[in-house]
């Protein structure tokens, strides 16, 4: 049999860390999109109020 060098475990830890970093980056991206949508909504609301006057 082959000797267990721990390479498989290291690869799994590396993949887990990479996936974790990707998830954190995705959360930041979604948060930024939420802010952009809110700002666009505020701009539309302001334009609607101006048009009403």
Secondary structure, 3 states (H helix, E strand, C coil): CCCCCCHHHHHHHHHHHHHHHHHHHHHHHHHHHHHHHHHHHHHHHHHHHHHHC
